[in-house]
Amino acid sequence: MQDANARLEELIAAAARAEARVDEWSAAEFTGRADDGGIVAVTDALGALTRLDISPRTRRRLDATNLAAAILQAISTAEEAATASRDALLTDLHPGPRKKP
């Protein structure tokens, strides 16, 4: 019975740690930059674009085609960072099968 109680306490503590990690991750923002920082894209933890800043210098310097490509690059970089963070979180939360003692 003590083993079962100890295991239950361990599971409760692990669940609390997991919940805290998920809360921290879900509040994170991920940034991608292009054109030497002239374009900054920010996504939330799920990869949804929340902000896009384009400097006046970049707007003047790039034509429409190159501006579009640079915007896509910045957004893709931010989305990739969010995806990598999510994957790392899921790996941490599900480390694999537990070995029996």
Buried (B, 14 or more C-beta within 10 A) or exposed (E): EEEEEEEEEEEEEEEEEBEEEBEEBEEBEBBBBBBEEBBBBBBBBEBEBEEBEBBEEBEEEBEEEEBEEBBBBBBEBBBBBBBEBBEEBEEEEEEEEEEEE
